[in-house]
Amino acid sequence: MINIVWAIVFVLVAPLIGGLIAGIDRKITAHMQGRVGPSILQPFWDVGKLFEKENAVVNETQHFYAVCYVVFMAFTGALFFAGGNILLVIFALTLAAIFLVLGAYAANSPYSYVGAERELLQIMAYEPMVILAAVGLYVATGSFNVSDIAATTEPVILLIPGIFLGLLYILTIKLRKSPFDISTSHHAHQEIVKGVTTEFSGPSLGWIEITHWYETVFLLGFVYLFFAFNPLLGIAAVIVVYLLEIFIDNTNARVKWQLALKSSWLIAAVAGVVNLAALYLFYGGAA
Amino acid sequence: MINNEKFVYAEKGGYLVQLTQLLLFLILFPLIAAFFLLVAKTDLVRDWIVKLSALAIGIVSVVLLISTYDKGAMLVSIVPAEQIGLLMFVLEMLIAVFILYLGVKYRKWHVVLLILVQSAMMLYFELVHAHGIHVESNLFVDEFSNIMAMIIGIIGSLICVYSLGYMKFFHEHHTEMPDKRPWFFFVLFLFLSAMFGLVFSNNLIWVYFFWEITTLCSFLLIGYTKTGEATNNAFNALWMNLLGGIAFAGALIWLAMDGGTAMALSDLLATGKVIALVPAALIGFAGLTKAAQLPFSSWLVGAMVAPTPVSALLHSSTMVKAGVYIIVRFAPVYQATATGYLLAFVGAFTFLIASGIAVSQSNAKRVLAYSTIANLGLIVACAGIGTYEAIWAAILLIVFHAISKSLLFLATGTVEHRIKSREIDDMNGLIVRMPKIAAMMVIGIAGMFLLPFGMLISKWAAIQAFIDAPFGFLFIPILAFGSALTVFFWAKWMGKLLAVTSDGRDIEEEVDKSEWAALLTLAGLSFITTLVFPLLSTKLLEPFLLANYGQAAFLTQDNILIMILMLFMIVLLPLSILLPHRKHRHLAPYMCGRPTTQDLRFAGSLGIQKKAVFSSYYLQPYFGEAKLKPAGIWLCSTLIVVMLLAAALKGVIL
């Protein structure tokens, strides 16, 4: 069931794709703002430069957490693309996310501390919807294994549109896009400096950037699962979803964490739960 | 699916005698040790009695496991039942007189009323019905009892060992309180004895007797310090548990009026749902009180006034575990009944609400208390659903929760004595001040909510169980939201511990040896159980589920391998710090460009140096106790009333 080859391919190729996506993202964002923008390879040059810099830290443990963050994020994505159990993938994702938070706490600095707490609030905001999404995929396809879900011929998106909507909503949090870039942001408008990543610099920060690329590819893979019955449609959906995220990022001001938490939970509770209940009642639940 | 054939009557002769001896040893030995401790006046003697007894109890519970290995459930009948039954009744009445005396003395009239009602019920039961009831086998042992015995025998004993150092320190620093350590250790070991009795008893009258002893022990331990608050909270615990005791007594009378043929647990579960549902609902209610489910959660939170080992014992290996033990025992009866689902909802909402309240708590022990209540809620939810998968999840939760929670309580107790605070905000940078203890707390916390540790495996199992059970999908959102809250409050605590401050001083060498022994063993157990969990599942849980449900749940090989891989990553990655690497340049944290020192002192206005201090989010307006608790109490009370009505309706009509 677990396909090692795909896991290795993910670990090697995902940073390249993720970096490219980031580059395209910056280009499109620039155009939306009436700028020319950097080359789409710019993220690679940026990260390359970070690795050439000195690794200045507040204390030694930070670098360790940054490394754990990238290792477990790569592990999460590898497990996903190898076709593993999707609940296991989600729990591994939480573990990876916690390492970044711990790294921010470990620095014992005011800005990274606020960033860490906000990052936890964000995790709390998206976690229920992610679990509901996994369960929704299970009910629609009869399996928790990504390999089986990806191979399904069921039009999953038609069965769980509500859950997909909920997932789209929290995807904005996970991709660190406005209005939910509360704990840290790619843009220079944060009131808490750089939040969780304030005290990271040089190679440590480089690893965190690469982790973000891994995460982006993994999340888009998750989106693909809803359209897996038709691979072409799936790829198209992934592209549309990402473009939509860029659009939202550029048209929304950041909100307070209260609104982020309340709205995510409300959408999970309404769209997610109603969809799940309807699926059970009319579709007979899991076979 | 449930039938008596699963109980193999151990053949007369050699093995049966050996088994009986083992069971009686585990029940009686702690009792004997307790009496010795009552008369042991010097520290040295007490130390040796506790350490040797703990060792003996631990070893014998492992021996019991080995000797019953692969033998299934076994009934034991060669104990002189009549005389013991009479003795138990006399003791129950003496306890009732004792509680009555205390109730009058402290003017706790609700306790007086409850104990009078309960005694009257038991008196009626004994005089009218008892002589007609004959239970063939009073003791039994199966895989579930074995797991419980290991938890009591190993974790319970470790807590007793830890108490040696803790209580010594406690009385050295609280000289205003009378040093009643002989009494303290007497009750501690009595508690262990009662717990063993409870999990090995097949006769429900015996279960009831041990049940009441655990109520009494917890009452005595909570009130140990004799302060006004302690006494009040002890009585609070007492009246709630007496209410449960009354329900239990009601179940016994119901069964007796039904002819008394099903007074043994094995017989009752074999009769099917018709007779068993009403007593199961009543005993389930008793279980809810003991497991501190909403609306009865306040006694467990109030129990925090007791010395920390008491909390550790109540939360991990005794008391609340007795509550969920009995509910899990009756799970086959609850399965697919309205009563069962309502019970499951009480548990599920308790999980959600208690997790929410835990977010708002800043006191470490209160966070632990609410987390215990929440996890017990999840166990109750699984047991109420009662499918084989749900029971698999429930028992795993019991095991892993016991280990992580005892570790966390004991570590918190040790920290509290050194930093003189239970506030989580005061534990900032503990990894610098008490590196080993902080590391163990981190292991304990990770054990509660992170992959690949036990509690998360159990939650995963619970999700699977909910999905596959009819109407189980109703519980999925509750679990999903509750888990998100859990991640929040554990992670912010973990982050506090791991913050590296530069002004900390290592104060760890003052910690007593007995505390180290208990903490290290429990930390080791956290890893070992995660590693051998597949073995635990195949060798103990699967036979138990097969015997009781005809089906067994398990994890697939792939997933187990992945988790073992993750465990190794978790263990090996920290070691990478030991590898030779370039020293990084150290800079002061960013403070908006103010001149800042490494220990967060910055030049404030008027040239005064100030120190930056951090405090966590507690989200009081959203998750405060004052907001969530009343809602939880009303919701769960209503559910309980409907649950009892549903059981009564079915019991009367059928």
Boltz contact constraints between the chains, C-beta under 6 A:
constraints:
  - contact:
      token1: [A, 1]
      token2: [B, 558]
      max_distance: 6.0
  - contact:
      token1: [A, 2]
      token2: [B, 558]
      max_distance: 6.0
  - contact:
      token1: [A, 55]
      token2: [B, 584]
      max_distance: 6.0
  - contact:
      token1: [A, 56]
      token2: [B, 585]
      max_distance: 6.0
  - contact:
      token1: [A, 56]
      token2: [B, 587]
      max_distance: 6.0
  - contact:
      token1: [A, 57]
      token2: [B, 584]
      max_distance: 6.0
  - contact:
      token1: [A, 58]
      token2: [B, 589]
      max_distance: 6.0
  - contact:
      token1: [A, 59]
      token2: [B, 500]
      max_distance: 6.0
  - contact:
      token1: [A, 61]
      token2: [B, 500]
      max_distance: 6.0
  - contact:
      token1: [A, 64]
      token2: [B, 577]
      max_distance: 6.0
  - contact:
      token1: [A, 68]
      token2: [B, 573]
      max_distance: 6.0
  - contact:
      token1: [A, 85]
      token2: [B, 559]
      max_distance: 6.0
  - contact:
      token1: [A, 87]
      token2: [B, 460]
      max_distance: 6.0
  - contact:
      token1: [A, 91]
      token2: [B, 451]
      max_distance: 6.0
  - contact:
      token1: [A, 91]
      token2: [B, 456]
      max_distance: 6.0
  - contact:
      token1: [A, 92]
      token2: [B, 451]
      max_distance: 6.0
  - contact:
      token1: [A, 95]
      token2: [B, 450]
      max_distance: 6.0
  - contact:
      token1: [A, 95]
      token2: [B, 451]
      max_distance: 6.0
  - contact:
      token1: [A, 98]
      token2: [B, 491]
      max_distance: 6.0
  - contact:
      token1: [A, 101]
      token2: [B, 491]
      max_distance: 6.0
  - contact:
      token1: [A, 102]
      token2: [B, 495]
      max_distance: 6.0
  - contact:
      token1: [A, 102]
      token2: [B, 498]
      max_distance: 6.0
  - contact:
      token1: [A, 105]
      token2: [B, 495]
      max_distance: 6.0
  - contact:
      token1: [A, 105]
      token2: [B, 498]
      max_distance: 6.0
  - contact:
      token1: [A, 105]
      token2: [B, 499]
      max_distance: 6.0
  - contact:
      token1: [A, 106]
      token2: [B, 498]
      max_distance: 6.0
  - contact:
      token1: [A, 106]
      token2: [B, 499]
      max_distance: 6.0
  - contact:
      token1: [A, 106]
      token2: [B, 500]
      max_distance: 6.0
  - contact:
      token1: [A, 108]
      token2: [B, 499]
      max_distance: 6.0
  - contact:
      token1: [A, 108]
      token2: [B, 500]
      max_distance: 6.0
  - contact:
      token1: [A, 108]
      token2: [B, 501]
      max_distance: 6.0
  - contact:
      token1: [A, 109]
      token2: [B, 589]
      max_distance: 6.0
  - contact:
      token1: [A, 110]
      token2: [B, 612]
      max_distance: 6.0
  - contact:
      token1: [A, 111]
      token2: [B, 590]
      max_distance: 6.0
  - contact:
      token1: [A, 113]
      token2: [B, 614]
      max_distance: 6.0
  - contact:
      token1: [A, 116]
      token2: [B, 495]
      max_distance: 6.0
  - contact:
      token1: [A, 117]
      token2: [B, 617]
      max_distance: 6.0
  - contact:
      token1: [A, 120]
      token2: [B, 488]
      max_distance: 6.0
  - contact:
      token1: [A, 120]
      token2: [B, 491]
      max_distance: 6.0
  - contact:
      token1: [A, 120]
      token2: [B, 492]
      max_distance: 6.0
  - contact:
      token1: [A, 123]
      token2: [B, 487]
      max_distance: 6.0
  - contact:
      token1: [A, 124]
      token2: [B, 484]
      max_distance: 6.0
  - contact:
      token1: [A, 124]
      token2: [B, 488]
      max_distance: 6.0
  - contact:
      token1: [A, 127]
      token2: [B, 484]
      max_distance: 6.0
  - contact:
      token1: [A, 128]
      token2: [B, 480]
      max_distance: 6.0
  - contact:
      token1: [A, 128]
      token2: [B, 481]
      max_distance: 6.0
  - contact:
      token1: [A, 128]
      token2: [B, 484]
      max_distance: 6.0
  - contact:
      token1: [A, 131]
      token2: [B, 480]
      max_distance: 6.0
  - contact:
      token1: [A, 132]
      token2: [B, 480]
      max_distance: 6.0
  - contact:
      token1: [A, 135]
      token2: [B, 476]
      max_distance: 6.0
  - contact:
      token1: [A, 198]
      token2: [B, 590]
      max_distance: 6.0
  - contact:
      token1: [A, 273]
      token2: [B, 477]
      max_distance: 6.0
  - contact:
      token1: [A, 276]
      token2: [B, 473]
      max_distance: 6.0
  - contact:
      token1: [A, 280]
      token2: [B, 473]
      max_distance: 6.0
  - contact:
      token1: [A, 286]
      token2: [B, 467]
      max_distance: 6.0
